[in-house]
C-alpha cells in the first residue's frame, strides 16, 4: 500500500521528492513503492460568488440582493484548464485502491491546512471515499527535517481547530468583502473594495495625513550651549529649560545671566555595561529591519524569505514569534556546531529564556538558518535577507561578550545643568555582526572640577509635525494596533503582554498577509507611495468618508474583536456558526439603516484642465488626454504616445494650461534617432518646438 502526499505547491513537492529519493515521474505526480507525491497550485478551490449560488452567469450588482449570507458556504474549481487537470489527477490518486493514507502537506500554517483539507474532503464527498488522513508539518524544507517529519506524521484531528479557524477567517472575509464591496460600490457609483483588514490600513494612513494637514507648529525657545574642548565642539542645551513663544523675554533674561557664569564639570560617571543582542526575528521584525536599513519593501522581504525557505536555507518564514521552542534545543546545538565550522565563528549554546520560550509560540518558532549550507543559487536580495537572519542568530549565541563604556558628564552653570552622554565600545562582540549602537557623541576627556569654555544662545525652535506613514509603521500598527511605537522601539525587555495579546488575537490580519494587504491598498489606489512614505490617495479619502456616511464599522477595534473571536474558535471556545450569525445581524442592520441614504457619486475621471477649444474638461483616457465634450463634436486630443515618448500627466497639464511644455527628452524620429524638443499648442494641434 502507498501513502499519498499532497503538497501545497509544485516546489514543495519537488523538495519532498528529492528528500525521499529514487522516485519515478508521471504527469502531475511522482511515485515509488511507498509514497506518491502530488501537488496543488496553492488555492485549487475558491468560494462561490453570489451568482454561483443562484446558478446563473455574471450579472450586474444590485442592492436588492444585499446582504447575501449563504446557507452553506461552497467552494468551486476556477475555470482554468490547468487547475481542473491537476484536480482530476489528485482525485484519481485519492481513489486508487493501493492508496490507504492521505497526507496533507500544505504550508505549515492555517491557510495550508484549509487549502489541502478542502481538496481532500471535497473529493471524499464526491467519490464516497473514506481513508486515513495525516498531517506533514514542515518547519523547514531541509532533507533532514522532511525525512524526520515523515516518520512522525500527526493525525489530522490534532489540527482540526486550526482548520476551523482558517475556514472561519475565509468565510468572515468573504461576508464582509462581498457585501460591503458591492454595497459601497453601488452607493458610490465607482468600485470600492472593502475588507476587514484593508480598511484599518487605509484609515491609519488617512488619520496620519489628517494630523499632518491640520498640524499647527508652535514656537518655543531653548538655551543652546556650545562647548569647545580638545578641538571638538559639542552643541547641547540646558536641561529642563523650555520656554513658550510668550516667554521669549524670560529666555533672553536667563541668557544674560549665564554669560558671566562659569561652566564647571561637577560629575563624571563611567561604567562598563554588557550589551545584549536583540531577539531572533519574527517575520515582521525582519521586514522592519530590512525596510529601515535596505529600503526593502515588506512584500519583497517576504518573497525573498519564502524563496530561501523553499530552497531549504531558513526555517518557516510566516512566524509571529521571536522565540524558539524549548524542544528545539538539541537541533540548535547541532546548528551551532555547523555554523561554527562553516563560518569560523566562536559561538556556543546558551540555554536562555530570552531565546527559548514555548509559551510565546503559537505555531512556529522564530526565523533562523538551517543546517543546509548556503549555495550560490541565491539572488543578491536573497543573500541580503539570509545574512540578516544568520547574523542575528550568531549574535544571540556568540561566545564573546559585548561591552560598552557609557560616560555621563554633568556640568553646572550657576543653578542650571547640562548633561552629556557618550558611548565607547570596549569589546565589540556581536556588534561585528549587528551594529545597533546608539549614535551618541564621542566625548573628549573631562576632569572633575574643570572650568569649560561654554557659549550660550537662545535657540528658536518649532514643534515638529508628525511624520508620514512608512510600511514599517503600518507593520507595527497591524501587529500592535493599540500600542504607540516607532520602528526603533521594537525591542521590549518584558514582552509578556505583547505575546499574550498576539495569542489572544489582538492584532490586525496575520503576519503572513499584511504585506499583501498593503500592496492591495496601493493597487486599489487607496494609498500610494511618496518617496519612502505612504499617503492616502484621493480615492482612499473618499472611501473613508463614504464608510462613515454608510455607518460601516471597519475600525481597528472591530477588526481586533473579530481576530479575538477567531482565536476562540482555535481554542474550541466558540463555533464558526456563532460568528457567522453575529456578522449576519450586523450586515442586515447596516444595510437596512442606510439603504435609502443618497450619497454623492464618485467621479473617477482625472481632470487636467479646461479645453482650449471649447472650454470643456480635458480628462485622461487610456491612450490620450481629450475633451469630455467629444459627443458634442469637440475633437481636442493630446495623444499619450508622441514620437515613441510617453507624455506624462504633468507635461499634458502644462501644455493645456500654458500652451507649451519645457524641453522633453526621449523623442525618436521615424529613423530611430533620438531628439529633444518642447511641445506647443497651435489651435487644437500639438506641434514640436525646437526653439525653446
C-alpha positions as CSV (number, residue, x, y, z in Angstrom):
1,X,0.0,0.0,0.0
2,X,1.2,3.6,-0.7
3,X,0.9,6.9,1.1
4,X,-0.3,9.8,-1.0
5,X,1.3,13.2,-0.1
6,X,-0.5,16.3,-1.4
7,X,1.9,19.3,-1.3
8,X,0.6,22.8,-1.5
9,X,2.9,23.8,-4.4
10,X,5.0,22.0,-7.0
11,X,8.2,23.4,-5.4
12,X,7.4,21.8,-2.1
13,X,6.5,18.6,-3.8
14,X,9.9,18.6,-5.5
15,X,11.7,19.1,-2.2
16,X,9.9,16.2,-0.7
17,X,10.7,14.0,-3.8
18,X,14.4,14.9,-3.6
19,X,14.4,14.1,0.1
20,X,12.8,10.7,-0.3
21,X,15.0,9.9,-3.4
22,X,14.6,7.4,-6.2
23,X,11.0,8.4,-7.3
24,X,9.5,8.0,-10.8
25,X,7.7,10.8,-12.5
26,X,4.3,10.8,-14.1
27,X,2.1,13.6,-15.4
28,X,1.2,15.6,-12.2
29,X,2.8,13.3,-9.6
30,X,5.9,11.3,-8.5
31,X,5.9,7.7,-7.1
32,X,7.8,4.8,-5.7
33,X,6.6,1.7,-3.8
34,X,6.0,3.6,-0.5
35,X,5.0,7.1,-1.5
36,X,3.1,9.0,-4.1
37,X,3.7,12.8,-4.2
38,X,1.4,15.2,-5.9
39,X,0.7,18.9,-5.6
40,X,-1.8,21.7,-5.8
41,X,-1.1,25.2,-7.1
42,X,-2.0,26.9,-3.9
43,X,-5.7,27.5,-3.9
44,X,-7.2,25.0,-6.2
45,X,-10.7,25.8,-4.8
46,X,-12.3,29.2,-4.2
47,X,-15.5,30.2,-2.6
48,X,-18.6,30.7,-4.7
49,X,-19.5,34.2,-5.8
50,X,-23.1,35.4,-5.3
51,X,-24.0,34.5,-8.9
52,X,-22.9,30.9,-8.3
53,X,-25.4,30.4,-5.5
54,X,-28.2,31.4,-7.9
55,X,-26.7,29.1,-10.6
56,X,-26.5,31.9,-13.2
57,X,-23.9,33.7,-15.2
58,X,-22.4,37.0,-14.1
59,X,-24.9,39.7,-13.5
60,X,-24.9,43.4,-12.6
61,X,-24.7,44.0,-8.9
62,X,-27.9,45.2,-7.2
63,X,-28.9,46.4,-3.8
64,X,-31.9,44.1,-3.6
65,X,-29.7,41.0,-3.1
66,X,-27.8,42.6,-0.2
67,X,-26.9,41.5,2.3
68,X,-26.2,38.0,1.0
69,X,-25.4,35.3,3.5
70,X,-25.1,31.7,2.1
71,X,-26.9,29.0,3.9
72,X,-23.9,26.8,3.4
73,X,-20.5,28.1,2.1
74,X,-19.5,26.3,-1.1
75,X,-16.2,26.0,-2.9
76,X,-15.7,25.6,-6.7
77,X,-12.9,25.0,-9.2
78,X,-11.8,28.1,-11.1
79,X,-12.5,27.9,-14.8
80,X,-8.8,27.1,-15.6
81,X,-7.8,24.0,-17.6
82,X,-4.5,23.5,-15.7
83,X,-6.2,23.6,-12.3
84,X,-9.0,21.3,-13.5
85,X,-6.5,18.9,-14.9
86,X,-4.4,18.8,-11.6
87,X,-7.6,18.4,-9.5
88,X,-8.6,15.4,-11.6
89,X,-5.1,13.9,-11.1
90,X,-5.4,14.3,-7.3
91,X,-8.9,12.8,-7.4
92,X,-7.7,9.7,-9.3
93,X,-4.8,9.3,-6.9
94,X,-7.0,9.5,-3.8
95,X,-9.4,6.9,-5.3
96,X,-6.6,4.5,-6.1
97,X,-7.1,1.2,-4.2
98,X,-3.4,0.9,-3.4
99,X,-3.5,4.3,-1.5
100,X,-4.6,3.8,2.1
101,X,-3.4,7.0,3.6
102,X,-3.6,10.7,2.5
103,X,-1.0,13.1,3.9
104,X,-1.9,16.9,4.0
105,X,1.4,18.7,3.3
106,X,0.1,22.2,2.9
107,X,2.3,25.0,4.2
108,X,2.7,24.8,7.9
109,X,0.0,27.3,8.7
110,X,-3.8,27.7,8.9
111,X,-4.0,28.6,5.2
112,X,-2.1,25.4,4.2
113,X,-4.4,23.4,6.5
114,X,-7.5,24.8,4.7
115,X,-6.2,24.6,1.1
116,X,-5.3,20.8,1.2
117,X,-8.1,19.7,3.6
118,X,-10.7,21.3,1.4
119,X,-9.4,19.3,-1.6
120,X,-9.3,16.1,0.3
121,X,-12.8,16.5,1.9
122,X,-14.4,17.6,-1.4
123,X,-13.1,14.5,-3.2
124,X,-14.0,12.2,-0.3
125,X,-17.6,13.5,-0.6
126,X,-17.7,13.4,-4.4
127,X,-16.4,9.9,-4.6
128,X,-17.7,8.5,-1.4
129,X,-14.1,7.8,-0.1
130,X,-13.1,7.5,3.5
131,X,-9.4,7.0,4.1
132,X,-6.9,7.8,6.9
133,X,-5.6,11.4,6.8
134,X,-2.3,12.5,8.3
135,X,-0.5,15.9,8.5
136,X,3.1,16.5,7.4
137,X,4.2,19.7,9.2
138,X,7.4,21.1,7.9
139,X,9.0,23.9,10.0
140,X,11.8,23.9,7.4
141,X,12.4,22.3,4.0
142,X,15.7,20.6,4.5
143,X,16.2,16.9,3.7
144,X,16.8,16.1,7.4
145,X,13.6,17.7,8.5
146,X,11.4,16.3,5.8
147,X,12.6,12.7,6.4
148,X,12.3,13.2,10.2
149,X,8.7,14.6,10.0
150,X,7.7,11.8,7.6
151,X,8.5,9.4,10.4
152,X,6.3,11.2,12.9
153,X,3.2,12.2,11.0
154,X,0.3,13.7,13.0
155,X,-3.3,12.7,12.9
156,X,-5.4,15.3,11.0
157,X,-7.7,15.5,14.0
158,X,-4.9,17.2,16.0
159,X,-5.1,20.2,13.7
160,X,-8.9,20.4,13.4
161,X,-9.1,23.6,15.4
162,X,-6.5,25.2,13.1
163,X,-8.6,24.2,10.1
164,X,-11.8,25.6,11.7
165,X,-10.1,28.9,12.4
166,X,-8.8,29.1,8.9
167,X,-12.3,28.3,7.5
168,X,-13.9,30.9,9.7
169,X,-11.4,33.5,8.6
170,X,-12.2,32.7,5.0
171,X,-15.9,32.9,5.5
172,X,-15.8,36.1,7.5
173,X,-13.6,37.9,5.0
174,X,-15.9,36.7,2.2
175,X,-19.0,38.0,4.0
176,X,-17.6,41.5,4.8
177,X,-15.7,41.7,1.5
178,X,-18.6,40.7,-0.9
179,X,-21.4,42.5,0.9
180,X,-19.7,45.8,1.8
181,X,-17.7,46.0,-1.5
182,X,-20.9,45.7,-3.5
183,X,-22.8,48.0,-1.2
184,X,-20.3,50.8,-1.2
185,X,-19.7,50.4,-4.9
186,X,-23.4,50.6,-5.8
187,X,-23.8,53.6,-3.5
188,X,-20.8,55.5,-4.7
189,X,-21.0,54.7,-8.4
190,X,-17.4,53.5,-8.5
191,X,-15.8,50.2,-7.5
192,X,-14.6,50.5,-3.8
193,X,-13.2,47.2,-2.5
194,X,-13.8,46.8,1.3
195,X,-12.1,44.3,3.6
196,X,-11.8,43.6,7.3
197,X,-8.0,44.2,7.3
198,X,-7.8,46.5,4.3
199,X,-9.8,49.4,5.8
200,X,-7.7,49.7,9.0
201,X,-4.7,50.0,6.8
202,X,-6.3,52.9,4.8
203,X,-7.7,54.5,7.9
204,X,-4.3,54.5,9.6
205,X,-2.7,56.4,6.7
206,X,-5.7,58.7,6.4
207,X,-5.6,59.6,10.1
208,X,-1.9,60.4,9.9
209,X,-2.4,62.6,6.8
210,X,-5.1,64.5,8.6
211,X,-2.8,65.1,11.6
212,X,-0.2,66.4,9.3
213,X,-2.6,68.5,7.3
214,X,-4.1,70.1,10.5
215,X,-0.9,70.5,12.3
216,X,-0.1,73.9,13.5
217,X,3.5,74.4,14.6
218,X,4.2,76.0,18.0
219,X,7.2,78.2,18.5
220,X,9.3,77.6,21.7
221,X,12.8,78.5,22.9
222,X,15.7,76.6,24.4
223,X,19.1,77.7,25.7
224,X,21.7,76.2,23.4
225,X,25.2,75.6,24.9
226,X,28.3,75.3,22.7
227,X,31.3,73.6,24.5
228,X,34.7,73.7,22.9
229,X,37.4,71.3,24.1
230,X,40.2,69.3,22.6
231,X,39.4,70.6,19.0
232,X,35.9,69.4,19.4
233,X,32.7,71.5,19.5
234,X,29.7,69.9,21.1
235,X,26.3,71.5,20.8
236,X,23.9,70.7,23.6
237,X,21.3,72.5,25.7
238,X,20.3,73.3,29.3
239,X,18.4,70.5,30.9
240,X,14.7,71.1,31.6
241,X,14.7,74.6,30.1
242,X,11.9,75.1,27.5
243,X,10.2,78.5,27.0
244,X,6.9,79.1,25.2
245,X,6.5,81.7,22.5
246,X,5.2,84.2,25.1
247,X,8.3,83.6,27.3
248,X,10.9,84.8,24.9
249,X,11.9,87.7,27.2
250,X,12.3,85.2,30.0
251,X,14.7,83.1,27.9
252,X,16.7,86.3,27.0
253,X,16.9,87.2,30.7
254,X,18.3,83.8,31.6
255,X,20.8,84.0,28.7
256,X,22.1,87.3,30.0
257,X,22.6,85.8,33.5
258,X,24.5,82.9,32.1
259,X,27.0,84.9,30.1
260,X,29.0,85.8,33.1
261,X,28.8,82.4,34.9
262,X,31.4,79.6,34.8
263,X,30.6,76.2,33.5
264,X,32.1,73.6,35.9
265,X,32.3,69.8,35.5
266,X,30.6,68.6,38.6
267,X,30.2,64.9,37.9
268,X,31.8,62.2,35.7
269,X,30.3,58.8,35.8
270,X,31.9,56.0,33.7
271,X,30.6,52.4,33.8
272,X,31.0,49.3,31.7
273,X,27.8,47.7,30.5
274,X,27.2,44.3,28.9
275,X,25.1,44.9,25.8
276,X,22.6,42.2,24.8
277,X,21.6,41.4,21.2
278,X,18.1,41.8,20.0
279,X,15.9,38.8,19.9
280,X,15.7,36.4,16.9
281,X,13.5,37.5,14.1
282,X,9.7,37.1,13.6
283,X,8.6,37.9,10.1
284,X,7.5,41.4,11.0
285,X,10.7,42.4,12.9
286,X,12.8,41.1,10.0
287,X,10.6,43.1,7.5
288,X,11.0,46.2,9.6
289,X,14.8,45.9,9.8
290,X,15.2,45.4,6.1
291,X,12.9,48.2,5.3
292,X,14.8,50.6,7.5
293,X,18.3,49.5,6.6
294,X,17.9,48.3,3.0
295,X,14.7,50.0,1.9
296,X,13.4,46.6,1.0
297,X,9.5,46.5,0.9
298,X,7.6,44.2,3.3
299,X,6.4,42.3,0.2
300,X,9.9,41.8,-1.2
301,X,11.3,40.7,2.2
302,X,8.6,38.0,2.5
303,X,9.1,36.9,-1.1
304,X,12.9,36.5,-0.6
305,X,12.4,34.8,2.7
306,X,9.9,32.4,1.3
307,X,12.3,31.5,-1.6
308,X,15.1,30.9,0.9
309,X,12.7,28.6,2.9
310,X,11.7,26.7,-0.3
311,X,15.5,26.3,-1.0
312,X,15.9,24.9,2.5
313,X,18.2,27.6,3.9
314,X,15.9,29.1,6.5
315,X,13.1,27.9,8.8
316,X,9.4,28.7,8.2
317,X,9.0,32.4,7.4
318,X,5.5,33.3,8.4
319,X,6.0,33.4,12.1
320,X,4.9,36.0,14.6
321,X,7.3,34.8,17.3
322,X,10.9,35.9,18.2
323,X,11.5,32.8,20.4
324,X,12.5,29.2,19.8
325,X,10.6,26.2,21.3
326,X,12.2,24.5,24.2
327,X,12.1,21.1,22.4
328,X,14.4,22.6,19.7
329,X,17.5,22.8,21.9
330,X,19.2,19.8,20.5
331,X,18.5,20.9,17.0
332,X,20.0,24.3,17.8
333,X,23.1,22.7,19.4
334,X,23.7,20.8,16.1
335,X,23.1,24.0,14.1
336,X,25.6,25.9,16.3
337,X,28.3,23.4,15.5
338,X,27.6,23.6,11.8
339,X,27.7,27.4,11.7
340,X,30.9,27.4,13.9
341,X,32.7,25.1,11.4
342,X,31.3,26.7,8.3
343,X,31.7,30.4,9.1
344,X,34.6,30.1,11.6
345,X,32.8,32.0,14.3
346,X,33.1,31.4,18.1
347,X,29.5,30.6,19.1
348,X,28.2,28.4,21.9
349,X,24.8,27.1,23.1
350,X,23.0,29.3,25.6
351,X,20.1,28.0,27.5
352,X,18.3,31.3,27.9
353,X,14.7,32.2,28.5
354,X,15.3,35.1,26.2
355,X,15.8,32.7,23.4
356,X,13.8,29.5,24.3
357,X,10.3,30.1,25.5
358,X,7.5,27.8,24.2
359,X,4.8,29.9,25.9
360,X,5.4,32.7,23.3
361,X,5.0,30.5,20.3
362,X,1.6,30.0,18.5
363,X,2.6,27.7,15.6
364,X,6.1,28.5,14.6
365,X,9.4,29.5,16.2
366,X,11.5,32.5,15.2
367,X,13.2,32.6,11.8
368,X,16.6,31.0,11.8
369,X,19.1,29.4,9.4
370,X,19.0,25.7,8.8
371,X,21.7,23.0,8.6
372,X,21.8,23.4,4.9
373,X,24.9,25.4,3.8
374,X,24.1,28.4,1.6
375,X,24.9,27.7,-2.0
376,X,25.4,30.0,-5.0
377,X,21.8,29.6,-6.2
378,X,20.6,32.8,-4.4
379,X,20.0,36.3,-5.7
380,X,21.6,39.4,-4.2
381,X,18.4,40.3,-2.3
382,X,18.0,36.7,-1.0
383,X,21.6,36.9,0.2
384,X,20.9,40.2,1.9
385,X,17.9,38.6,3.8
386,X,19.9,35.4,4.6
387,X,22.8,37.4,6.0
388,X,20.5,39.4,8.2
389,X,18.9,36.2,9.6
390,X,22.2,34.4,10.2
391,X,23.9,37.5,11.7
392,X,21.1,37.8,14.3
393,X,21.4,34.1,15.1
394,X,25.2,34.4,15.5
395,X,24.7,37.5,17.7
396,X,22.5,35.6,20.1
397,X,24.9,32.7,20.5
398,X,28.3,34.5,20.3
399,X,30.8,33.4,23.0
400,X,32.4,36.9,23.2
401,X,30.6,39.4,25.4
402,X,29.7,42.8,24.1
403,X,30.9,45.5,26.5
404,X,30.5,49.3,26.1
405,X,31.7,52.0,28.3
406,X,29.0,54.6,29.0
407,X,30.2,58.0,30.0
408,X,27.9,60.5,31.8
409,X,29.1,64.1,32.4
410,X,27.2,66.6,34.4
411,X,28.1,70.3,34.0
412,X,26.8,73.1,36.3
413,X,26.4,76.7,35.3
414,X,25.2,78.5,38.4
415,X,21.8,76.7,39.1
416,X,21.5,75.3,35.6
417,X,22.5,71.9,34.4
418,X,24.0,70.5,31.2
419,X,24.2,66.7,30.6
420,X,26.4,64.9,28.2
421,X,26.4,61.2,27.3
422,X,28.7,59.2,25.2
423,X,29.5,55.5,24.4
424,X,32.7,53.8,23.7
425,X,32.9,50.1,22.5
426,X,35.3,48.2,24.8
427,X,34.5,44.7,23.5
428,X,32.9,44.6,20.1
429,X,31.2,41.1,20.5
430,X,28.0,40.8,18.4
431,X,28.4,44.4,17.1
432,X,30.7,42.8,14.5
433,X,27.6,41.2,13.1
434,X,24.9,43.7,14.0
435,X,26.0,47.2,15.0
436,X,22.9,48.7,16.6
437,X,24.8,51.2,18.8
438,X,23.1,54.5,19.6
439,X,24.8,57.2,17.7
440,X,25.8,59.1,20.9
441,X,28.6,61.6,20.5
442,X,32.2,60.7,21.3
443,X,33.2,62.8,24.2
444,X,36.5,64.5,24.9
445,X,38.3,63.7,28.2
446,X,36.8,65.8,31.1
447,X,38.3,66.4,34.5
448,X,36.2,66.8,37.7
449,X,36.0,70.5,38.7
450,X,37.3,71.6,35.3
451,X,36.1,75.0,34.0
452,X,34.9,74.8,30.4
453,X,34.7,77.2,27.5
454,X,31.0,77.4,27.1
455,X,28.9,79.8,24.9
456,X,25.2,80.2,25.2
457,X,22.5,81.4,22.9
458,X,18.7,81.4,22.7
459,X,17.6,78.7,20.2
460,X,14.3,79.3,18.4
461,X,12.5,76.1,17.6
462,X,9.2,74.8,16.4
463,X,7.3,71.7,17.3
464,X,7.7,69.1,14.6
465,X,4.7,67.8,12.6
466,X,4.0,64.1,12.6
467,X,6.0,62.0,10.2
468,X,4.3,60.4,7.2
469,X,3.5,56.7,7.5
470,X,6.0,54.2,6.3
471,X,5.4,50.5,5.6
472,X,7.3,49.7,8.8
473,X,4.9,52.0,10.8
474,X,1.9,50.1,9.2
475,X,3.5,46.8,10.1
476,X,3.9,47.8,13.7
477,X,0.4,49.1,13.9
478,X,-1.1,45.9,12.5
479,X,0.8,43.9,15.0
480,X,0.0,46.1,18.0
481,X,-3.0,48.2,16.9
482,X,-3.4,49.8,20.4
483,X,0.2,50.5,21.1
484,X,2.1,53.6,20.1
485,X,5.6,52.8,19.0
486,X,8.2,53.7,16.5
487,X,10.2,51.3,14.4
488,X,13.3,51.7,16.6
489,X,11.4,50.8,19.8
490,X,10.5,47.2,18.9
491,X,12.9,45.7,21.5
492,X,11.0,45.3,24.7
493,X,12.7,43.7,27.7
494,X,9.5,42.4,29.1
495,X,7.2,41.5,26.2
496,X,4.9,39.1,28.1
497,X,1.8,41.4,27.4
498,X,2.7,41.6,23.7
499,X,2.7,37.9,23.3
500,X,-0.3,37.4,25.4
501,X,-2.2,39.8,23.1
502,X,-0.9,38.1,20.0
503,X,-2.0,34.7,21.2
504,X,-5.4,36.2,22.1
505,X,-5.9,37.6,18.6
506,X,-5.2,41.3,19.4
507,X,-3.7,42.0,16.0
508,X,-5.0,43.0,12.6
509,X,-4.5,40.4,9.9
510,X,-1.8,37.8,10.2
511,X,1.9,38.2,9.9
512,X,1.6,36.3,6.6
513,X,-1.0,38.5,5.0
514,X,0.0,42.1,6.0
515,X,2.4,42.8,3.2
516,X,-0.2,41.7,0.6
517,X,-2.9,43.8,2.2
518,X,-0.7,46.9,2.0
519,X,0.0,46.1,-1.7
520,X,-3.7,45.7,-2.3
521,X,-4.4,49.1,-0.8
522,X,-1.9,50.6,-3.3
523,X,-3.4,48.6,-6.2
524,X,-6.9,49.9,-5.3
525,X,-5.5,53.4,-5.4
526,X,-6.4,54.0,-1.7
527,X,-2.9,54.8,-0.7
528,X,0.3,55.5,-2.7
529,X,4.0,55.6,-2.2
530,X,5.5,59.1,-1.8
531,X,9.3,58.6,-1.8
532,X,9.8,56.2,1.2
533,X,6.4,57.0,2.8
534,X,2.8,56.3,2.2
535,X,0.0,58.8,1.8
536,X,-3.8,58.5,1.3
537,X,-4.8,58.9,-2.3
538,X,-8.0,60.8,-3.3
539,X,-9.9,57.6,-3.7
540,X,-8.9,56.5,-0.2
541,X,-10.0,59.8,1.3
542,X,-13.4,59.4,-0.4
543,X,-13.7,55.8,0.7
544,X,-13.2,56.7,4.4
545,X,-15.9,59.4,4.1
546,X,-18.4,57.1,2.4
547,X,-17.9,54.3,5.0
548,X,-18.6,56.9,7.7
549,X,-21.8,58.1,6.0
550,X,-22.9,54.5,5.5
551,X,-22.2,53.5,9.1
552,X,-19.9,50.7,8.1
553,X,-17.6,50.0,11.0
554,X,-14.3,48.5,9.9
555,X,-12.3,50.2,12.7
556,X,-9.2,48.6,14.3
557,X,-11.4,47.9,17.4
558,X,-13.9,46.0,15.3
559,X,-11.2,44.1,13.3
560,X,-9.4,43.1,16.5
561,X,-12.7,41.9,18.0
562,X,-13.1,39.5,15.1
563,X,-9.4,38.4,15.5
564,X,-10.1,37.5,19.1
565,X,-13.2,35.5,18.2
566,X,-11.1,33.6,15.6
567,X,-8.7,32.6,18.4
568,X,-11.6,31.5,20.4
569,X,-12.5,29.1,17.6
570,X,-8.9,27.9,17.5
571,X,-9.2,27.2,21.3
572,X,-12.5,25.4,20.7
573,X,-14.3,28.0,22.8
574,X,-16.6,29.2,20.0
575,X,-18.2,27.7,16.9
576,X,-18.0,29.1,13.4
577,X,-21.8,29.5,13.3
578,X,-21.7,31.8,16.3
579,X,-19.6,34.4,14.5
580,X,-21.4,34.0,11.2
581,X,-24.8,34.7,12.9
582,X,-23.3,37.8,14.6
583,X,-22.0,39.1,11.3
584,X,-25.3,38.3,9.6
585,X,-27.1,40.5,12.1
586,X,-24.6,43.3,11.6
587,X,-24.8,43.3,7.8
588,X,-28.7,43.5,7.9
589,X,-28.5,46.3,10.4
590,X,-26.0,48.4,8.4
591,X,-27.6,47.9,5.0
592,X,-31.2,48.4,6.2
593,X,-30.2,51.5,8.2
594,X,-28.5,53.3,5.3
595,X,-30.1,51.6,2.4
596,X,-32.1,54.7,1.4
597,X,-29.3,57.1,2.0
598,X,-28.2,59.1,-1.0
599,X,-24.5,59.9,-1.2
600,X,-22.6,61.9,-3.8
601,X,-21.3,59.7,-6.6
602,X,-17.5,59.4,-7.1
603,X,-16.2,60.7,-10.4
604,X,-13.1,58.7,-11.1
605,X,-12.0,60.8,-14.1
606,X,-8.8,62.9,-13.7
607,X,-9.4,66.4,-15.0
608,X,-6.2,68.0,-16.3
609,X,-7.7,71.4,-17.1
610,X,-10.0,73.4,-19.4
611,X,-10.2,72.5,-23.1
612,X,-8.5,75.4,-25.1
613,X,-11.0,74.8,-27.9
614,X,-14.5,74.7,-26.3
615,X,-13.9,75.2,-22.5
616,X,-14.9,71.7,-21.5
617,X,-12.8,69.5,-19.2
618,X,-9.8,67.7,-20.6
619,X,-9.8,64.2,-19.0
620,X,-7.5,61.3,-19.0
621,X,-8.3,58.3,-21.2
622,X,-6.4,55.1,-21.7
623,X,-4.4,56.3,-24.8
624,X,-4.9,60.1,-24.8
625,X,-5.9,63.2,-22.9
626,X,-9.1,64.5,-24.5
627,X,-12.1,66.9,-24.2
628,X,-15.1,65.5,-22.4
629,X,-17.4,67.3,-24.9
630,X,-16.4,64.9,-27.7
631,X,-20.0,63.8,-28.1
632,X,-20.9,67.5,-28.9
633,X,-18.2,67.5,-31.6
634,X,-15.1,68.8,-29.9
635,X,-12.1,66.8,-31.2
636,X,-9.3,68.2,-29.0
637,X,-6.9,65.4,-28.2
638,X,-3.4,65.1,-26.9
639,X,-2.1,61.6,-27.6
640,X,-0.1,60.0,-24.7
641,X,2.5,58.5,-27.1
642,X,4.2,61.1,-29.3
643,X,7.2,60.0,-31.4
644,X,7.9,57.0,-29.1
645,X,7.8,59.1,-26.0
646,X,5.0,58.7,-23.4
647,X,3.7,62.1,-22.3
648,X,3.2,62.4,-18.5
649,X,0.1,63.8,-16.9
650,X,2.2,66.7,-15.6
651,X,3.5,67.5,-19.1
652,X,0.0,67.3,-20.6
653,X,-1.3,69.7,-17.9
654,X,1.5,72.2,-18.6
655,X,0.7,72.0,-22.3
656,X,-3.1,72.7,-21.7
657,X,-2.5,75.5,-19.1
658,X,0.4,77.3,-20.7
659,X,0.2,76.3,-24.3
660,X,3.7,74.9,-24.2
661,X,5.9,72.5,-22.3
662,X,9.5,72.7,-21.2
663,X,12.1,70.7,-23.1
664,X,11.3,66.9,-23.2
665,X,14.0,64.3,-23.8
666,X,13.4,60.9,-25.4
667,X,11.5,61.5,-28.6
668,X,12.6,59.4,-31.6
669,X,12.4,60.2,-35.3
670,X,11.0,57.7,-37.8
671,X,14.6,56.7,-38.5
672,X,15.0,55.9,-34.8
673,X,17.2,58.8,-34.0
674,X,16.6,60.4,-30.5
675,X,15.9,64.1,-30.1
676,X,14.6,66.6,-27.6
677,X,12.0,69.3,-28.1
678,X,9.2,71.3,-26.4
679,X,5.6,70.7,-27.3
680,X,3.3,73.6,-28.1
681,X,-0.4,74.1,-29.0
682,X,-1.4,75.7,-32.3
683,X,-5.2,75.8,-32.0
684,X,-6.2,72.2,-31.4
685,X,-2.9,70.8,-32.9
686,X,0.1,69.6,-30.9
687,X,3.4,70.7,-32.6
688,X,7.1,70.3,-31.9
689,X,9.0,73.4,-30.9
690,X,12.8,73.3,-31.3
691,X,13.4,76.9,-30.5
692,X,13.0,76.7,-26.7
